[in-house]
């Protein structure tokens, strides 16, 4: 008996494999997005630290200049002390603003990454549910298609048997007719 259903089964299996690969690609894309977001957050922290250190180095450099002026210019102690206080206040304000800015930016970005992760997770859950329904329908369609093809195959074989029987009958009748004519 010829198996007419094997090409059909193979086609359905290839379709399922294609769907699974598509799902895997989507999951990997969302995973990549999550890692990119986490990496961006990490780099923001590094940037904040580097910028803060640069501001502190500038402040220390300015203090060194004020120390040099105080040492080398007699009678400027009070003026330099006032200037040092002003510089310290301005740098403290700058560092506070810098810290606040980075806290706000990091918090907003972190919330955006979390919201995107949550949305992606909900999408993946919905996709899984939809794919489960698709797989069920796909398997049902495959079962129905295989059954139909199997029935058609059986009918074809029955028709072939009937054709062979008919051909044998025609050949028998032909042989009998030939024998009758010869006798």
Secondary structure, DSSP 8 states (H G I E B T S, - for coil): ---TTHHHHHHHHHHHHHHHHHHHHHHHHHHHHHHHHHHHHHHHHHHHHHHHHHHHHHHHHHHHHHHHHHHHSTT-HHHHHHHHHHHHHHHHHHHHHHHHHHHHHHHHHHHHHHHHHHHHHHHHHHHHHHHHHHHHHHHHHHHHHHHHHHHHHHHHHHHHHHHHHHHHHHHHHHHHHHHHHH-
